[in-house]
Every structure is written in structure tokens, then in C-alpha cells.
Amino acid sequence: MYPGRLAEGLIHALISDRGYLRTDTRILTSLDAGLLIEREGSCGRLLLMPALGFGSAGDLSAVRHLADAHATHRRTTMLIIGGGRDFGRAALAAAAPLPALHVADDGVLSDSRRFPGSSAAHLVVANALDRMESDLRAGALPTVDLEAARSLAVPDFDQGPKPASIPRGVVTPALTAAILLSFAAEAIFSRDALSGGGAAISVVYRMGAIQTDAVWQGEPERLLAAPFLHFGVVHIAMNGWAQWSLGLPLEYLVGARALLALWVVSALGSSLTSLVFNDGAVAAGASGAVFGLLGAFTTFVFLRRDVLPQPVPRSLRNGVLITLLLNLGISFVPGIDTAAHAGGFVTGAVAGLLLSRRTESLTRREAWRLRVLIAILLACGVGVASLRGRPWEASAPPTEGSEYKVGSLSLPLPRGFVATERSAGGLTLVEMDGTPRSPFVITYKLTAQQSDDEQATRLLDSLRKREPVGGPSEWIALSRVGTEGRRAIEVVVVAPDSCRAEAERLSAWLAQGIRETASSAP
């Protein structure tokens, strides 16, 4: 299809819908070789330029001239129509720094943006191309020639857009910034946050991760805090990318306020599902909210034809299916919170039935109100949970608590730790576990009481060989042995390697505590 005919078909698809002129789209002015079209919402202006020279050097000069003339308008995307793909690559480069799209003679759409799928202009043009393809299959291609389009141009375009208009997404970047800010705080409290192992679980727990006992004991803010928290760089990168890719198109379709409501409802739905089905587990991450966005998108693509532009762009439909299948597969990987994914998806899908298509252009004051609201949500969730949990103390040695009796011997029991005892073959093992609040695990190994201290000393070498300590490579086990009360005793502190110094101080404090309680016993 030659460029002029292709441009006329695109103009018709952009300014009309089911035979009627769109009320949200207007032609601002006519140019020597094309048109300037503006659509309300995130799309902004489309600067249409047909390559009437079939991709010649003159077309590239025209691209540069128009790009320079409109470079100061941040909402403008140049749409270059016609020419081969080699010309398209050169034209996209010539349009820089203006964002640009190119429709080749064979109908292939290319984009100068690094992530083209997240562009509202890309979505609008892809939808127009799909409508043109549908018309061609039906045996007709409705068109609006350039002269007819010029007659529709409004005369007051030079007044420009209202200076207070916010063209880009507001909620999606703000939510992404919130989870990045939370992760930065995690990394400040412990470098293990970058890998997601070691002390990271204790930090995330203290900052508001979902955990059944903690929520039922009076910490409901965890339901809101958990979606902002993540375990490691890979975890936050995957969720951040998915949230950005799904959030921006949804914000364009339903509006910033509706997107924020959808994200919050999906996040709470996933948190509640995780709370019910993951007894005792520590869970966090925005994946439940992301699954809610995916659920709403799935509802729009397959059930709500009034929300998405029709026909639904094939690339969008296929992208939703691929994303859905990939995330369903990921949900069955060990360690993934499948319940949260399912809860978020179902919540988002149901919410999608209630949402309606809404094109809105926020003022700067309205945009800042939404950003402040997200900051308040972050403060009510992560902020309140952090004040309760004190995550900056997660890697510190536990403080003094009470004592645990084994016969006449008293063992220090740090505050917040739970002790379990078992005996076998004359050896008593007392394990004191502070997880998930503390990354330290303490094990006392005690022999039976001997006839004298000399006999107890002879058992020390064999004591360490009874039960070797193993675990992940980033964990260490520090051991101290000695005798007290005619018993051979080993104190083993298992801790992340990043907490080696703290573990050394803890093991020394425990050994000193055993000696002090024994010497003060009657």
C-alpha cells in the first residue's frame, strides 16, 4: 500500500470509531505533508507524516525539520507512514529526540522507544492498524483524504495544551518508586537484602511481611505493607518490570484513580489469601498486586469489549496470553506464593468487571494528591510496621530474656526466642529459634552429668562430632565448648555470614551467661 493511501486509512482509524467521529480526538492543524492530531489522555499529540517520496532523502529531511519544529512539545509523538524497514530505522533516528513511530509499507509498526509496549501512542496506532486490517479483510478500506481532514482542523491549536496537564502515567511510576524506596531501606538495614538470603528475611519480616501469627496478634498493617517489600534484586526486578508493563496501559485505559484502587484492592486480596493459606510462612512482594492488574487486563481482553479499543490489537491480546501463561507457570515454582498470586488475580479480574473506560487528563495538583496518597499508604503499611519491628536491629545480637532449665543448669534464653528440647543417647539438645524476627539460631548440646569435671572434659572432643551443623553456603556456625556443672557443653550459633561479628559476640555472651548462672546457683 502506497504511503498516501496508508496515511488516509490511518487518519480514518484514528479520528473515527464505528463510523462516528471520536469526541476525544481532534485535528489541530494541517501541515504541508500531513496532520497534527491530539487525543485526550496519555496519548497526547500524533504528528502524522506520510513518506510521499517513498523513503527518499527528502523524506528524511522532512522528518528532521518537523522533529525540530515540535521538539519542545513533550506530548508529541511523530508517526512516519510508508517506506521500507531500512528507511524506518533511519527515520526513527532522524526524529530524535522526539519519540517516533514508523508504519512500513507492509503494515509493520516499529518504535523508537526502548520499551514500545508501554507507550499509549503505540497502543493507539496498533489498534488503528488492526482496524484497517479488519476492514481490508471485509473488502473495503474507509479513508479520509488529507484535504477532507484539513477541513476538520480546529483553528485554536496555537493556544497549546493547558500548562497544568499531566500527560504521562502518574500512579504507575509512583507505585514503582514506592517499592524501590522500600527496597532501598531494606538494603540499608542489611546488605543481605540484595540477595534475598541471610538476614533479609528478618529485615522484611520486621518491615511488614505477611506472617499469620503476627497479623492475628494485632499487626494488620502487614496486609498493606507486604506488597511494597521484596526478597532480593531479582524479585523486585521481575515485579517492577511486570507492574510497569501492565500498569501504564491500564492507567491510560481506566484512569489513574481507578488504577490505584485496582492495585490496592488486588494487593489486599493477595495478602488475605496468603494469610489464610500460608500458615506460618513469611511472604512479601508486589506479585499479588501485579496478578491483579493481569486479572483486570484479562477481563478487558476477553469479556469487557467496551473498555479496550475494538478490535483489541493482536499484539496486546497475544501479550496478555503469553504473560498469563508465563506467570501461571512461575506460580508453581517451589517457594513462590501461589495463594497470593491466585488471590490477586481473582480480585483483579472481578474488579475489572466493575471498572469502566475513562480517559482523563490530570492537573498537576491532582497528580500530586495521588502521589501523596500513595506515600500515605506506604507510611501506614511499611512505616507503621517498621516502627513496631525496628528492622535496623534485625542483625543485632538478641537481648537478654529469661532462662531455660536443664536439670540444675540454667541456659540463657534470649528475648523472643522459642526453646525446644530433645534427648538421645545421653545427649540433650536444646534449640532456641528466633526466626523470622532474628536471623540467629542457638543450639545447646549438653552431656549427662558426669562424676567429676575431668570426666566431663574428656567428652568435649566427641561432643562436636555428634551432630555436624550444615546449611546454605552463606550461613556460618560458630561453636564454643566447655564444662559447667560436671557437664560437657557446646554452644552453637548459626547465623548469616554477614552477621559473623554479631554471632561472635552472641556466642561469647551465651557462654558467659552459663558460667554466671552456674556460679550463682546454690
Secondary structure, 3 states (H helix, E strand, C coil): CCHHHHHHHHHHHHHEECCEECCCEEEEEECCCCEEEEECCCCEEEEEEECCCCCCHHHHHHHHHHHHHHCCCCCEEEEEECCCHHHHHHHHHHHCCCCEEEECCCCCEEECCCCHHHCHHHHHHHHHHHHHHHHHHCCCCCCCCHHHHHHCCCCCHHHCCCCCEECCCCHHHHHHHHHHHHHHHHHHHCHHHHCCCCCHHHHHHHHCCECHHHHHCCCCCHHHHHHHCCCCHHHHHHHHHHHHHHHHHHHHHHCHHHHHHHHHHHHHHHHHHHHHHCCCCCECCCHHHHHHHHHHHHHHHHCCCCCCCCCCCHHHHHHHHHHHHHHHHHHCCCCCCHHHHHHHHHHHHHHHHHCCCCCCCEEHHHHHHHHHHHHHHHHHHHHHHHHHHCHHHCCCCCCCCEEEEECCEEEEECCCCEEEEEEECCEEEEEEECCCCCCCEEEEEEECCCCCHHHHHHCHHHHHHCCCCCCCCCEEEEEEEEEECCEEEEEEEEEEHHHHHHHHHHHHHHHHHHHHHHHHCC
